[in-house]
Amino acid sequence: MDLLGIALAILGAAMAAGWAGAGSAIGVGIAGESGAGVMTEDPGKFGLVLLLQALPGTQGIYGLLIAFFAILKVGLLGGGAEISVNVWQGLAIFFACLPIAVGGYFSAIAQGKTSAACIQMIAKRPEETGKAVILPAMVETYAVLSLLMSIILLNGISL
Amino acid sequence: MAVAKLKKAEFYIYKSDIDGVLSALQNTGSYEVVPFSSDSGPEVSALIHPDFQRVESLLGETRFLLRFLEPHFSDPVSGIARAMGEKDDLSLEEGKALDAKTDLKAIAEDVRKLERRLMEIRSEVTQLDSIEQLLTSLHGFPYPLELITSGTDHIHGALGTIPADQTEQWKRGAASILGMMGEYYTVPASEKEKDQIVALFYDDSVSGEALELNARHSFNRIEIPPALKGKVEEELAAIAEKKERLAEEEKLILEKAAKSAEGLVPTIRSLSDFYSVLKDKYLTLSSARSTEQVVMLRGWIPEDSVAEVRRELSIYDSSIELILSDPAEGDEPPSNIVNPSWCLPFENLTRLYGAPKYGELDPTPFLAPFFFIFFGMCLGDAGYGLIMIGFFVWFLRKFKKMPTAFSHFFKLFVLSGISTVIVGALTGSWFGDLVDAFGIFSFLRPLKNAPVLLNPMENPMVFLGISLALGVVQLMFGLGIAFYDALRKKNYMGAFADTGGWIVFLVGLLIWGGLAAGVVPAGAGAIGKVFTIAGALVLVATQGREKTGLVSKAVSGLLSLYGVTSYLGDVLSYSRLLALGLATSAVGVIINMLAGLAGGVPYVGWILAVVLIIGGHIFSIAVNVLGAFVHSLRLQYVEFFSKFYTGGGKIFAPLTYNTNYVRIKKENQDQ
C-alpha cells in the first residue's frame, strides 16, 4: 500500500516536470525558428531574439520546481527519514501536480507562438522591444497561476 | 507635473542667416521643428539647402566605405564600449576642416575598384571550382578534350552520362554501329554510382545512328567549356595554377584593404557623423516655408529653455523674429518628460509603454515605488540582489560616459537589486538556503536569521495575503489618480460618478469581506454595507448615462457592476509576487541540494559542488531577473496603467547632434 502511494506521488512529479518541460521545449522551439529567420537578415538582433526566445522556457522550470517539491514531500530526496504515504495521500500529491503539468504544457506552446510573433515585430520595429516582451508575459500569467495553485495544493496536503 | 510645458515657437529668419540660426538651434538641442500643415497657406514650400545634395551623396559614400572597410579594421574601442559612450570628441570646426581636407569621392573610387576586382576574382574562382570538379570526375580520360569541344574535320565527340545499368547494352550498341568508324569510352566508376560517364567518338557518316543510340539510352550531354583543349590532367594543372594566382591577388587586395582601413576608418567615421549632423540640420528646412527673403519655421521649445535659445540667437537679433505662444486647441505638442532625479531610472519604463500625451500625467513617479517593491518580491533573494548591485555598479563605473538612457536603465537594476536584498534579508533567502545547507557557512546563521520576519516557504498563505494586499493598494492608488486627473480636467461626472463610484463600492466590499474574514471589527460592518450599497447605486444610476431610454440606461447601469470581476482578476494577478518569489528561492534550494548531493562523491565531490553552486546560481539569477523584471513591469502596465493611463504621446525630439561614432562638442558662444 505504501509503495503505491509513493508511486503516485512520483507519477505526479514526473508529469509536472515532463509535460511542463515538453511544453517549454516546443514553445522555445517555435520562438527559435522565428528568431533564426530574423537573424538571417540581421544577426545583430541576437540579444533581443534570445531574450524573447527564453520567455517560454520558464514553464519547464516551474514544472521542475513542483516535481522537486513533490518528491521532497515524500522524502525521496536528501536521504531523510522514511515518510509513509498512503494511497490517498499519494493520489492527492498526484492531483496537486496536475495544474502545472497541464497549464505549463499548453501555456508554454501558446507563449512560444506569441514570442515568435513578437520576434517578427522587433525585426521591423526594434524600438518597441518593451511591448514585445510584455505580450508573451501576458500568456505566462496562467502558467504562474498554475504554479501557484500547485504550490498551495502541495502545501496543503498533510502527511 | 512631469510633462514639461512647451511653447509654440515661430521663427521668421532672413534667408542669408538661416544656416547660422539653424546651427545655433542644433547646438542648443531644444527646438523641435514641425512641418506646416498643408492647408495653412499658399506660400512656396519645399526649401532645399544648396549644400544638401553634396552632403547626402557624401554620406552615402561614407556608408559604402564603412561597410567595406570596417570588417578589415581592428577597432581599439569595442562595439559595446562605443555604444556605452566611449566616443572621441569632434568639434564642428574639426569636422569642417576634415571635410575640406578629405577627397572622399576619390577614396571611394579607389575602394570601389578594389571591391569590384575582389568580386571578379571570387566569381572566377567559383567558375574554376566547378570546372575542376567536372574534370576530376573525368580523371584518366585518355583523349584530348578538343575532340569533344570542337572535334576534327570528320570526327565528332559526345560526352555525357547514361544510367549505370544500361552501360553494357550501350557498349554493345556502340561497338556494332561504329565498327571502324569511331571509338567509345567509359570512365571507370565505382559500383554505387547511378550514372555512368561515357564518351562516344564517331565519324560524320554514322552520326545519325550514334545520336539515336545515345537517345535510346537516355544520354545526358555534359557541356565542356570550349576553352579546354588538352588532356584532362594538363587542364587540371592549368586550373590549379590559375587559382593560385587569383588567391595571391586576393590576398594582396585584402592586405591593401586592411591597410587603408587602418588609416581611413577613424576619419570616415568622423566624417560620417559630421555629414549626418549637417543632413539633420538641412532636413529641417524641408519643414519650413519661405518667401523671397524670409524663411518661416514652426516648432516647439520647452518653456525652461526659451531663455537659453534667445541667448544663443542673440547675435542674429536684427535679422530674426521669434514669436512664442501657448499650445492652441488642435495642436499636438510633443511630450518632454522631466522627472526629479529619484525616479529618473524608472522613466525608461514609462517610455517603454509609450510617452504620456502633452498635458497628461506622467505615471513615472507613481509606478516607481511599486516597481521597486514588486521587483524585490519577485526576485526575493538577498544574495542575487547583491550580485546584481555589484555587477551593475561595476558596469556604471566602467563606462562613465554612457548615454543617460543607458545609465538610467542600469541604475534601475541597481535599485532593483537593493530592493531584492531588503526582501531577501527579511525572508531569510541568501542564494536559496546556502547558509543553512552547508556546514561551513554555519557562522553566518545568526546574522542571516536576525532580520527574518517571514519565511514564505513555510508560510506561503501569509505571503500571498501580503501580495494581494499590495495589489489592492496599487489598484486603489490607480483609481485615486484617475479621480484626481478627472478633477484636474474639470470632468466632475468622470471623477465622482465613474471613479468615485467604484472607489466607494470597492472599499465597501473590502470592509464587508474583512468582516466575513473576521479581521474587521463588527462595528465597521455597517459602514461597509453602506459604502457598498451607495457605490453600487451611484454606478447603476450613472453608468448608463450615454444610453437613451430609461430601460437601456438601467440595464447598462446594472451590467456595469459586472466590472467588479475585472477588479477581482486584477487583484488575483498580484499573486504572481508570491509565486515568482517562491520560485526563485526554490530554484536556489534545489541548486544547493544538488550541490550537496554532488559533494558526497569521493575526492572530486567538492569540485563538483562548487561548480554546481556557481553555475547554477548564475543560471538562476539570469532566468529569475528576467522573470522578475517582466512580471513587475506587467503589473504596472496591465493592472495599474489601465486605471488611469493611456500613453500614446510623442516624445519631444529636438534638432540636435545624433551621432554613432564621435561626440560633437557643443559650442559655447560665450567663450
Interface residues (C-beta under 8 A of the other chain):
Chain A: L51 A54 L55 G57 T58 I61 Y62 L64 L65 F68 F69 L77 G78 T129 G130 K131 V133 I134 A137 M138 E140 T141 V144 L145 L147 L148 I151 I152 N155
Chain B: L349 R351 L352 Y353 P460 M461 L464 L572 S573 S575 R576 L578 A579 L580 L582 A583 A586 V587 I590 M593 G596 L597 V623 L626 G627 V630 H631 L633 R634 Y637 V638
